[in-house]
Amino acid sequence: MTIHTDLSRVNFDDENSNTSNNPSFDSVLSVRLSRRSALFGSLGSVATAALGGISLSACGGGDDVAPTPVPTPAPAEKLLGFAAVAKSLEDKVNVPIGYTASVIYALGDPLRSATADYKNDGSDSDFENRAGDHHDGMEWFGLGADGKAQATSTNRGLLAMNHEATTDELRSSFFIHADGGISTLPRPAAETDKEVAIHGISVVEVKKSSEGKWSYIKDSAFNFRLTPWSDVELSGPLRGHALAITKYSNSAVKTRGTINNCGTGKSPWGSFLTGEENWAGYFSRATGDDAARADKSVVALKRYSSLQGGSSRHGWETAGADDKYQRFNISKTGVLVDGGDDYRNELNTFGYIVEIDAYDKSRLAKKRSALGRFAHESAVFGKAEVGKPLAVYMGDDSRGEYIYKFVSDAVWDAADATPTNRMAAGDKYLDKGRLYVAKFNADGKGEWIELAMSNAAIASYATYKFADHADICVNTRLAADAVGATKMDRPEWCSVNPKNGEVYYALTNNSNRRIEPASSSQMAPNSANPRVYSDIKGASSTQTGNPNGHILRLKEDAAGAAATGFSWDVYLFGAESSASASVINLSNLTGDQDFSSPDGLAFSPSTGICWIQTDDGAYTDVSNCMMLAALPGAVGDGAKKTLSYTKADGSKLTVDTYVGKAATVDTLKRFLVGPAACEITGLAETPDGKALFVNIQHPGETTAMANIADPTKYSSRWPSNAGYGAGERPRSATIVITKNDGGRIGS
């Protein structure tokens, strides 16, 4: 998520509520790098790379490159055989020569003929039947010619995707309102209704024509939206528990909707998993609510960054007396002891992995509480092996938060790969199991610590008195604090390498790493998060901590999914190519490979390519956000490295870390650069690897609300400037990338 320096935009995504004293390793010296000198040093490589790529407007029209004849006989496929795309600040999608990018589904596109075409001038309504905003994580679900699920289908399928948030300033989602909207309180009900509806998820049918063009199918019977208004079931330990009792569900079996959905996952039985990330900021608590509650819930709320007297992200709770608005006010206002007459427990029903049957919109989605509650990104399954439990890997995307694993009680039955009821399969594997948090050691090993009442550290935790396992699942962060888990640099997406089963985590950045922490919100470096340095953006903006992020990988011990130990190393450290190789550019990145703030992360099941997507604010003076293609090795293919620094008093500190084998032009290469002020996120592909779907999120996010009437002042006008759709306001959108010779993407 982009971090704004404009104080008029409250950044609810940049959460840091972990003030626990969990152990960290010794601090390291801050190293200041001048961006300007680094930029001058890398101009040559940038110019060279520019000759190898081509800028393509992301549309399927006149900018398409003519197909290249396929030689006979065809040469052997070489993965990463494309020329690296140069860094770019252009307001367009850039892909390699020989590839075409086309927009197929953008904010506001109607899902049925009865909904008017999108005007993109702020007058549109009926967003419950349109594409939502901030397209994010995404999965492919194949459809056969008979309209039934078919995993091998390559020309027809469903895209299930998240709509994380909305481009906003001073509470108003200004691009969807005619004059930018009203940012003062109370918020208008009509504006609130639109803003709520553009959150959630979409399921939309897409199809390839006989001419090879992809498009979404308006009026498909499969199309649907799930918004924050939709009924959703609670499942797992939380279902029926006192912590989930609300005015809406006195029996604690359901809630309304899902919100701030970010990463995704796909289950072995073919369901869609979506993670609720920065949900706490959508709710408010009145001044004096701590005293009104006068119980341990105050500790839990503060640990999840819900403070009394704080303003919510959009002020939806002020839109009227209707219950659908009041549920965003989580203050204790009722008199019932169990909370059945207000929404004091509403926040406990958010922050989960939500399971959805993309093929059957008649089945209610379910929040799988056994997988824990935190700022969820993706949920990825380890290899499913008959007779063994399933493992689900997850990360908590906030500064200083943790990495988790869930292991099912049920063992895998191959017959469940094609169940008659996908949600029932989810009940079997996702509602009962063991939840673990990771602790990384300085010797390249680590351990999974179970979060259970049987763990003495949890049962006797002085900060918060846990009642039962449901309490652990609801207040997972507190349980992880109790057992001394390792504070990480914002765990984003994770993915499993199909080649060897190793698990990769994108650690996007951490502005709160310090050599010598001065407050409880700051943290010293540790072996798995070893860098602390300063970096200059633009002329004078200093970024301190770990501004560029890194990608960590782990290998389970012999027990596999059920293992409680693992080995780890850092696969890649984000950095600009000319940065110091002794502290910052530890992976020896070149101008064709350098990147910052890895976020989206997914392995292709077809080619085995690891796709790395960025959501960056540190390097955007040099390049827009990007996507890279990688062919990783394995944990342990590099070497131990000791970072040695000097503290303020002159004493020496060392931090041992483990760096994977340095990338080469054959193993890591920039594949795509997006339009201005966007994030590259979400990835899905057809089973043959010949169509790759990618989301472009919030282009033009840095536009000021005051400039809504003047398109020339928008920081982006994509995708309208690529020939897609009406108006000039920027729109989040899904693109499809194909290779002009019909080959697999990335070759």
C-alpha positions in Angstrom: 0.0 0.0 0.0 1.3 3.4 -0.9 2.3 5.5 2.1 1.2 9.2 1.8 3.1 12.0 3.2 0.1 14.3 2.8 -1.3 14.5 6.3 -4.8 15.2 4.9 -4.8 11.5 3.9 -4.9 9.3 7.0 -3.1 6.1 6.1 -5.1 3.4 7.8 -3.0 0.7 6.0 0.2 1.7 7.7 -0.6 0.1 11.0 1.8 -0.5 13.8 0.2 -1.7 17.0 2.8 -4.3 18.1 4.4 -2.7 21.2 5.3 -6.1 22.8 8.8 -6.7 24.0 9.3 -9.9 21.9 13.1 -10.5 21.5 15.0 -9.0 18.6 18.7 -9.3 17.8 21.2 -6.6 18.3 20.9 -3.3 16.4 22.9 -2.4 13.3 24.3 0.9 12.0 22.1 3.1 9.8 23.7 3.6 6.5 22.7 6.7 4.5 22.5 6.3 0.7 22.0 9.3 -1.6 19.4 8.4 -4.1 20.7 11.0 -6.5 24.2 9.6 -6.7 22.8 6.1 -7.0 20.6 7.2 -9.9 23.5 8.8 -11.8 25.4 5.6 -11.4 22.7 3.5 -12.9 21.7 5.5 -15.9 23.8 3.4 -18.3 22.0 0.2 -17.4 18.6 1.9 -17.6 19.3 3.1 -21.1 20.5 -0.3 -22.2 17.4 -2.0 -20.8 15.2 0.5 -22.6 16.3 -0.9 -25.9 15.0 -4.3 -24.9 11.4 -3.5 -24.0 8.4 -2.0 -25.6 5.7 0.3 -24.1 2.3 -1.1 -24.7 -0.9 0.6 -24.0 -3.0 -1.9 -22.1 -5.7 -2.5 -24.6 -6.4 -5.0 -27.3 -6.7 -2.5 -30.1 -4.3 -0.7 -32.4 -1.3 -0.8 -30.1 -1.1 -4.6 -30.3 2.1 -6.0 -31.7 1.8 -8.1 -34.8 2.2 -11.8 -34.1 5.7 -13.2 -34.7 5.8 -16.3 -37.0 6.7 -19.5 -35.1 9.8 -21.1 -36.6 9.7 -24.7 -37.8 10.8 -26.6 -35.9 10.1 -24.5 -32.8 13.2 -23.9 -30.7 13.3 -25.2 -27.2 11.5 -23.0 -24.7 13.7 -20.8 -22.5 12.1 -19.4 -19.5 13.0 -15.7 -18.9 14.0 -15.5 -22.5 12.4 -12.1 -22.9 14.4 -8.8 -22.8 14.0 -7.0 -19.5 11.6 -4.1 -19.3 13.2 -0.8 -18.4 12.2 1.2 -15.3 9.6 3.8 -16.3 7.6 6.7 -15.0 5.3 6.7 -18.0 1.5 6.5 -17.5 1.1 3.2 -19.3 1.7 -0.5 -19.0 5.0 -1.6 -20.3 5.6 -5.3 -21.2 8.4 -7.0 -23.1 8.7 -7.1 -26.9 6.5 -9.9 -28.2 3.8 -9.5 -25.6 0.4 -7.7 -25.5 -1.4 -6.4 -22.5 -5.1 -5.7 -22.8 -7.6 -4.3 -20.3 -10.6 -6.6 -19.7 -12.4 -5.5 -16.5 -12.2 -2.1 -14.8 -13.9 -0.3 -11.9 -17.6 0.3 -12.7 -17.9 -2.3 -15.5 -21.5 -3.6 -15.3 -22.0 -7.3 -14.5 -25.5 -7.3 -16.1 -27.1 -5.6 -19.1 -29.7 -4.0 -16.8 -26.9 -1.9 -15.3 -25.9 1.1 -17.4 -22.4 1.4 -19.0 -20.0 3.2 -16.8 -19.8 6.9 -17.4 -16.8 7.5 -15.2 -17.8 11.0 -14.2 -19.0 10.4 -10.7 -22.7 10.1 -11.6 -22.7 6.3 -11.7 -24.6 4.2 -9.1 -25.7 0.5 -8.7 -22.2 -0.6 -7.6 -23.5 -3.8 -6.2 -23.8 -4.9 -9.9 -20.5 -3.4 -11.1 -16.8 -4.1 -10.7 -15.6 -2.8 -7.4 -12.5 -0.7 -6.8 -8.8 -1.4 -6.0 -8.6 -4.8 -7.8 -6.3 -6.9 -5.7 -5.6 -10.7 -5.2 -7.2 -12.9 -7.9 -7.6 -16.6 -8.7 -8.6 -18.6 -11.9 -11.5 -21.1 -11.9 -11.9 -23.0 -15.2 -15.2 -23.6 -16.9 -15.9 -26.3 -19.4 -18.1 -26.0 -22.5 -21.0 -27.4 -20.4 -20.7 -24.5 -17.9 -19.4 -26.8 -15.2 -16.2 -26.6 -13.2 -13.2 -27.8 -15.3 -9.8 -27.3 -13.8 -8.1 -27.9 -17.2 -10.0 -25.3 -19.2 -7.8 -22.7 -20.9 -10.2 -20.5 -22.8 -13.1 -20.0 -20.4 -13.2 -19.5 -16.7 -14.1 -17.4 -13.7 -11.8 -14.7 -12.2 -12.5 -14.3 -8.5 -10.9 -11.1 -7.2 -10.7 -8.8 -4.3 -11.7 -5.2 -4.2 -9.5 -4.0 -1.4 -10.3 -0.3 -0.8 -10.9 3.0 -2.6 -8.9 6.0 -3.5 -9.8 8.5 -0.9 -8.8 11.7 0.8 -10.3 13.2 3.9 -12.8 10.2 4.1 -14.3 10.7 0.6 -13.7 8.2 -2.2 -13.5 11.2 -4.5 -13.2 9.6 -8.0 -16.6 8.0 -7.7 -18.4 11.2 -6.8 -19.3 13.9 -9.3 -17.6 16.8 -7.4 -15.3 14.7 -5.3 -17.8 14.1 -2.5 -18.3 15.5 1.0 -15.4 14.9 3.3 -16.9 16.5 6.4 -19.0 14.7 9.0 -21.7 13.5 8.9 -21.1 11.7 5.6 -24.1 11.6 3.1 -25.9 8.3 2.9 -25.9 8.3 -0.9 -22.1 8.6 -1.0 -21.6 6.1 1.7 -23.7 3.5 -0.1 -21.5 3.8 -3.2 -18.3 3.6 -1.1 -19.4 0.5 0.8 -20.5 -1.3 -2.4 -17.1 -0.9 -4.2 -15.5 -3.0 -1.5 -15.6 -6.8 -1.3 -15.0 -9.3 -4.1 -16.1 -9.9 -7.7 -16.6 -13.2 -9.5 -16.8 -12.6 -13.2 -16.7 -14.9 -16.2 -14.0 -14.3 -18.8 -13.7 -16.0 -22.2 -11.3 -16.1 -25.2 -12.8 -15.6 -28.6 -12.0 -17.6 -31.7 -9.7 -14.6 -32.7 -7.8 -15.0 -29.5 -9.1 -11.9 -27.7 -10.1 -12.1 -24.0 -13.1 -10.3 -22.6 -15.4 -10.5 -19.6 -19.0 -11.8 -20.2 -21.7 -9.4 -19.1 -24.8 -11.2 -17.9 -23.0 -14.4 -17.2 -25.0 -16.5 -14.7 -21.8 -16.9 -12.7 -21.2 -13.1 -12.2 -21.7 -11.8 -8.7 -20.4 -9.4 -6.1 -19.9 -9.9 -2.4 -19.9 -6.6 -0.5 -19.8 -5.4 3.1 -23.6 -5.7 3.1 -23.7 -9.4 2.2 -24.6 -12.1 4.7 -21.6 -14.2 5.7 -21.4 -17.2 8.1 -19.0 -17.5 11.0 -17.3 -20.8 11.2 -14.7 -22.5 13.4 -14.2 -21.8 17.1 -15.8 -18.3 16.8 -19.2 -19.6 15.6 -21.7 -19.3 18.4 -19.1 -17.8 20.8 -19.8 -14.9 23.1 -17.1 -12.8 21.4 -19.2 -12.7 18.2 -22.6 -11.7 19.7 -24.0 -8.6 18.0 -27.3 -6.9 17.5 -27.3 -8.4 14.0 -26.7 -11.9 15.2 -27.5 -12.7 18.8 -26.6 -16.3 18.1 -23.2 -15.3 16.9 -23.4 -17.4 13.7 -23.2 -14.7 11.0 -22.1 -11.1 10.2 -22.4 -8.8 7.3 -19.9 -8.8 4.6 -16.1 -8.7 4.1 -13.9 -5.7 3.9 -10.4 -4.6 2.9 -9.7 -7.8 1.1 -6.1 -8.1 -0.1 -4.4 -11.4 -0.8 -6.1 -14.6 -1.9 -5.6 -18.4 -2.1 -7.2 -21.4 -3.8 -8.0 -24.5 -1.9 -7.2 -28.1 -3.1 -10.9 -28.6 -3.4 -11.4 -25.6 -5.7 -12.7 -22.8 -3.5 -11.6 -19.2 -3.3 -9.9 -17.8 -0.2 -9.7 -14.1 0.5 -7.9 -12.3 3.3 -9.3 -9.4 5.3 -6.4 -7.0 5.8 -6.7 -3.4 7.2 -10.3 -3.7 8.5 -10.0 -2.0 11.9 -9.8 1.5 10.4 -13.4 1.2 9.0 -14.8 1.2 12.5 -14.9 3.9 15.2 -15.2 4.0 19.0 -16.5 7.0 20.9 -14.5 8.9 23.5 -15.1 7.3 26.8 -15.6 3.8 25.4 -12.7 2.4 27.4 -14.4 3.3 30.6 -17.8 2.1 29.4 -16.3 -1.3 28.7 -14.0 -1.6 31.7 -12.9 -5.1 30.7 -10.2 -6.9 28.9 -11.7 -6.1 25.5 -10.0 -2.7 25.8 -6.6 -4.4 25.7 -7.6 -6.4 22.6 -9.0 -3.4 20.8 -5.9 -1.4 21.3 -3.7 -4.3 20.1 -5.7 -4.2 16.8 -5.3 -0.4 16.6 -8.9 0.5 17.5 -8.6 3.5 19.8 -11.4 5.3 21.5 -12.2 8.7 20.1 -10.6 7.9 16.8 -12.1 8.7 13.4 -12.9 5.9 11.0 -11.5 5.8 7.5 -14.7 7.0 5.8 -17.0 8.1 8.6 -19.7 5.6 7.4 -21.1 5.4 10.9 -22.3 9.0 10.6 -24.4 8.4 7.5 -27.6 7.9 9.3 -29.6 6.0 12.0 -30.0 3.0 9.8 -28.5 -0.2 11.4 -26.4 -0.8 8.3 -24.4 2.4 9.1 -24.5 2.1 12.9 -22.7 -1.3 12.8 -19.5 0.7 12.0 -19.7 2.3 15.5 -18.4 -0.4 17.8 -18.8 1.6 21.0 -20.6 0.0 24.0 -23.9 1.7 23.8 -26.3 -1.0 25.0 -27.2 -2.4 28.4 -27.1 -6.2 27.8 -24.1 -7.9 29.3 -23.6 -10.1 26.2 -23.6 -7.2 23.8 -26.7 -8.3 21.9 -28.1 -4.8 21.8 -25.2 -3.0 20.1 -22.1 -3.6 18.0 -19.4 -3.7 20.7 -18.3 -7.1 19.4 -18.6 -6.3 15.7 -14.8 -5.9 15.2 -14.4 -9.5 16.4 -16.2 -10.7 13.2 -13.6 -9.2 10.9 -9.9 -10.1 10.2 -10.3 -13.6 8.9 -9.6 -15.7 5.8 -13.0 -15.9 4.1 -13.9 -19.0 1.9 -16.2 -18.5 -1.1 -17.5 -21.0 -3.7 -16.7 -19.1 -6.9 -18.9 -21.5 -8.9 -22.0 -21.3 -6.7 -23.1 -17.9 -5.6 -26.1 -19.4 -3.7 -23.8 -20.7 -1.0 -22.9 -18.3 1.8 -19.3 -17.4 2.3 -17.7 -18.5 5.5 -15.1 -16.8 7.8 -12.7 -19.5 8.8 -11.8 -18.3 12.3 -9.6 -21.3 13.1 -6.9 -19.7 10.9 -6.6 -16.7 13.2 -7.5 -13.1 13.2 -5.0 -10.4 12.0 -4.3 -8.3 8.9 -4.5 -11.2 6.5 -2.8 -11.2 3.2 -2.8 -14.4 1.1 -3.5 -18.0 2.4 -1.5 -20.6 0.5 -1.6 -24.3 0.9 1.4 -26.6 1.1 1.5 -29.7 -1.1 -1.6 -31.9 -0.5 -0.5 -35.4 0.3 -2.9 -38.3 0.8 -3.1 -39.3 4.4 -1.4 -36.2 5.7 -2.8 -33.0 7.2 -2.9 -29.8 5.1 -0.9 -26.7 6.0 -2.0 -23.2 5.3 0.6 -20.4 5.4 -0.3 -16.8 6.2 1.2 -13.4 7.1 0.1 -10.4 9.1 0.8 -7.3 7.1 1.7 -4.7 9.7 5.0 -3.5 10.9 6.5 -5.8 13.5 3.8 -8.5 13.0 4.1 -12.2 12.5 4.1 -15.2 10.2 1.6 -18.1 10.8 0.8 -21.6 9.8 -2.5 -23.6 10.3 -2.3 -27.4 10.2 -5.6 -29.3 9.7 -6.8 -32.0 12.0 -8.2 -33.9 9.0 -5.8 -35.7 6.7 -6.1 -35.2 3.0 -8.4 -37.5 1.0 -7.9 -37.3 -2.8 -11.6 -37.7 -3.3 -12.1 -34.2 -1.8 -10.3 -32.6 -4.8 -13.7 -32.7 -6.7 -16.3 -32.5 -3.9 -20.0 -32.2 -4.5 -20.0 -29.4 -1.9 -16.9 -27.3 -1.8 -18.0 -25.4 1.4 -18.5 -28.7 3.2 -14.9 -29.6 2.3 -13.8 -26.3 3.8 -15.7 -27.3 7.0 -13.7 -30.5 7.1 -10.2 -29.1 6.6 -10.4 -25.4 7.9 -12.5 -25.4 11.0 -10.4 -27.7 13.2 -6.7 -27.7 13.5 -3.6 -26.3 15.1 -2.5 -22.7 14.7 1.2 -21.8 14.9 3.4 -18.7 14.8 7.0 -18.5 13.6 10.1 -17.8 15.5 13.3 -17.3 13.5 16.6 -18.1 15.0 20.1 -16.7 14.3 21.4 -20.0 13.1 19.2 -20.2 10.0 16.7 -22.5 11.8 13.3 -21.7 13.1 10.4 -23.1 15.0 6.6 -23.2 14.8 5.1 -22.4 18.2 1.6 -23.6 18.8 -1.0 -21.1 19.9 -3.1 -23.1 22.3 -4.3 -23.0 25.9 -1.9 -25.9 26.6 1.0 -23.5 26.0 1.9 -22.2 29.4 3.1 -18.8 28.0 -0.5 -18.2 26.8 -2.3 -19.6 29.7 -0.4 -17.4 32.1 0.0 -14.3 29.9 -0.3 -11.3 32.3 -1.2 -8.7 29.6 -4.4 -10.5 28.5 -6.3 -13.4 30.2 -7.3 -15.9 27.5 -10.6 -17.7 28.2 -10.4 -20.5 25.6 -9.2 -21.4 22.1 -11.8 -19.2 20.4 -10.3 -16.2 22.4 -6.9 -17.2 20.9 -8.3 -17.3 17.4 -9.9 -13.9 17.8 -6.9 -12.3 19.5 -4.2 -14.1 17.7 -1.7 -11.2 17.9 -1.8 -11.2 21.6 -1.3 -14.9 21.7 1.7 -14.5 19.4 3.1 -11.8 21.6 2.8 -14.1 24.6 5.0 -16.9 23.1 7.8 -14.5 21.8 7.3 -14.8 18.1 9.7 -12.9 15.8 8.6 -9.4 14.7 8.8 -9.2 10.9 9.0 -6.5 8.3 5.3 -6.5 7.2 4.6 -10.0 6.0 2.7 -9.6 2.7 1.8 -12.4 0.3 3.3 -15.9 0.5 3.5 -18.6 -2.0 4.7 -22.2 -2.2 7.3 -23.3 -4.8 5.7 -26.2 -6.7 9.1 -27.6 -7.5 10.3 -28.3 -4.0 7.5 -27.2 -1.6 9.4 -24.3 0.0 7.4 -21.4 1.2 8.2 -17.8 0.2 7.1 -14.7 2.1 7.2 -11.1 0.8 8.3 -8.7 3.5 7.5 -5.5 1.9 9.3 -2.9 4.2 9.4 -1.6 7.7 9.9 2.1 8.5 10.2 1.3 12.3 13.5 -0.7 12.2 16.1 1.2 14.2 19.6 0.7 15.3 18.7 1.6 18.9 14.9 1.6 19.3 13.7 4.7 21.1 10.1 3.7 21.7 8.0 0.5 22.0 6.8 0.9 18.4 10.4 0.7 17.1 12.3 -2.5 16.8 15.9 -3.6 16.4 17.0 -5.7 13.5 17.0 -9.5 13.8 18.6 -12.2 11.7 15.5 -12.7 9.4 15.0 -8.9 9.1 18.6 -7.7 9.3 18.8 -4.4 7.5 18.5 -0.9 9.0 19.6 2.0 6.8 18.6 5.4 5.5 17.7 6.1 1.9 17.1 9.4 0.1 14.0 9.7 -2.1 13.9 12.6 -4.5 15.8 15.7 -3.4 15.5 15.5 0.3 13.0 12.9 1.6 14.8 10.5 4.0 13.4 7.0 4.4 14.8 5.1 7.4 14.4 1.4 8.5 14.1 -1.2 5.8 12.6 0.9 3.0 13.1 -1.7 0.2 12.0 -4.9 1.8 13.0 -8.5 1.1 11.7 -12.0 0.3 12.2 -14.7 2.9 11.8 -18.4 2.2 11.6 -21.4 4.5 11.9 -25.2 4.2 9.9 -27.4 6.5 11.7 -30.2 8.4 11.1 -33.8 7.4 7.6 -34.0 8.9 6.4 -31.6 6.1 3.1 -29.9 6.8 3.1 -31.0 10.4 6.7 -30.0 11.1 7.4 -27.8 14.0 10.9 -26.8 12.8 12.2 -25.3 9.6 15.3 -23.9 7.9 15.2 -20.4 6.3 17.2 -17.8 4.3 16.5 -14.5 2.5 15.9 -15.2 -1.2 16.2 -11.6 -2.3 16.8 -8.2 -0.8 15.0 -5.3 -2.5 17.4 -2.5 -3.4 18.4 -0.2 -6.2 21.3 -1.6 -8.1 23.9 1.0 -7.2 23.3 0.8 -3.4 25.9 -0.4 -1.0 26.5 -4.1 -1.5 27.7 -4.5 2.0 24.5 -3.4 3.7 21.7 -2.8 1.2 22.1 -4.5 -2.1 22.9 -7.8 -0.6 21.5 -9.7 -3.6 23.8 -7.9 -6.1 20.8 -6.7 -8.2 21.5 -5.0 -11.5 19.5 -2.3 -13.4 17.4 -5.0 -15.1 16.4 -6.6 -11.7 16.3 -3.9 -9.0 13.1 -3.4 -7.2 11.6 -2.1 -3.9 8.8 -3.2 -1.6 7.8 -6.7 -2.8 4.1 -7.4 -2.1 2.3 -9.7 -4.5 4.0 -13.1 -4.8 2.8 -16.2 -6.7 4.4 -19.2 -8.4 3.1 -20.2 -11.9 1.8 -23.8 -11.7 2.6 -24.1 -15.4 6.1 -22.7 -15.7 7.3 -22.6 -12.1 8.1 -18.9 -12.5 7.9 -16.9 -9.3 6.1 -13.6 -10.1 7.1 -10.7 -7.8 4.9 -7.6 -7.7 5.7 -4.3 -5.9 3.7 -1.8 -3.9 6.3 0.8 -3.4 6.7 4.3 -2.1 10.5 4.3 -1.7 11.7 3.9 -5.3 8.8 5.7 -7.2 10.9 8.7 -8.0 12.8 6.4 -10.3 10.2 3.9 -11.5 6.5 3.1 -11.2 5.6 -0.2 -9.5 6.5 -3.3 -11.4 6.4 -7.1 -11.7 9.4 -9.3 -12.0 9.9 -12.9 -13.1 12.2 -15.2 -11.2 13.5 -18.7 -11.3 14.5 -19.4 -7.6 16.8 -22.0 -6.3 16.4 -23.5 -2.9 16.9 -22.6 0.8 20.6 -22.8 1.6 21.9 -22.2 -2.0 23.7 -19.0 -0.8 25.8 -18.2 2.2 25.8 -16.8 5.6 26.6 -13.1 5.8 27.5 -11.0 8.9 26.4 -7.4 8.9 28.8 -5.4 11.1 27.9 -1.9 12.2 28.8 0.7 14.7 26.3 2.0 17.3 26.1 5.7 18.4 28.5 5.1 21.3 31.0 3.5 19.0 30.5 -0.1 20.0 30.3 -2.8 17.4 27.2 -4.9 16.6 26.9 -7.8 14.3 23.8 -9.4 12.8 24.1 -12.8 11.1 21.8 -13.4 8.2 21.6 -16.0 5.3 21.5 -14.7 1.8 20.3 -16.8 -1.2 22.4 -17.3 -4.3 22.8 -14.0 -6.1 20.4 -13.4 -9.0 21.6 -13.4 -12.6 20.1 -12.3 -15.9 18.9 -15.9 -16.3 17.1 -16.1 -12.9 15.6 -12.7 -12.3 14.3 -10.1 -14.8 11.8 -7.2 -14.8 8.7 -8.2 -16.9 6.2 -5.3 -16.4 6.1 -1.7 -15.2 2.7 -0.2 -14.5 1.1 3.3 -15.0 1.7 6.2 -12.7 0.9 6.0 -9.0 -0.4 2.4 -9.1 0.3 -0.8 -7.3 0.8 -4.1 -9.2 -1.1 -6.8 -7.5 -3.1 -10.0 -8.1 -2.1 -12.7 -10.5 -3.9 -15.7 -12.1 -3.2 -17.7 -15.2 -4.8 -20.3 -17.4 -3.5 -23.9 -16.8 -1.5 -23.8 -20.1 0.4 -20.7 -18.9 -0.6 -18.8 -22.1 -2.8 -16.1 -20.5 -1.7 -14.2 -17.5 -4.2 -12.0 -15.6 -2.8 -9.1 -13.5 -4.4 -6.3 -11.6 -3.4 -2.6 -11.7 -4.6 -1.0 -8.5 -5.3 2.6 -7.8 -3.5 4.4 -10.8 -3.5 8.1 -10.1 -3.7 7.6 -6.3 -1.6 10.7 -5.7 -4.1 13.0 -7.4 -5.4 15.7 -5.0 -9.1 15.8 -4.4 -9.1 19.5 -5.1 -8.1 18.7 -8.7 -11.1 16.4 -9.4 -12.5 18.8 -12.1 -9.2 19.1 -14.0 -8.1 15.8 -15.7 -4.8 17.5 -16.7 -3.9 17.5 -13.0 -4.6 13.8 -12.4 -1.4 11.9 -11.7 -2.7 9.1 -14.0 -5.5 8.9 -16.6 -5.0 5.1 -17.2 -6.8 3.1 -18.6 -8.8 5.8 -20.5 -5.5 7.0 -22.1 -5.1 3.4 -23.4 -8.4 3.5 -25.1 -10.5 1.7 -22.5 -13.8 3.1 -21.4 -15.4 6.5 -20.9 -14.2 9.6 -19.1 -10.6 10.4 -17.9 -10.7 9.5 -14.2 -8.2 6.7 -13.5 -9.6 3.2 -12.7 -8.3 0.1 -11.1 -8.5 -2.7 -13.7 -7.6 -6.2 -14.7 -5.3 -6.8 -17.7 -4.6 -10.0 -19.5 -1.1 -10.6 -21.0 -0.6 -12.9 -23.9 2.4 -13.7 -26.0 2.1 -12.8 -29.7 3.5 -16.1 -30.9 1.0 -18.0 -28.7 3.6 -19.3 -26.3 3.7 -19.5 -22.5 4.1 -16.3 -20.6 7.6 -15.7 -19.3 9.4 -17.7 -22.0 
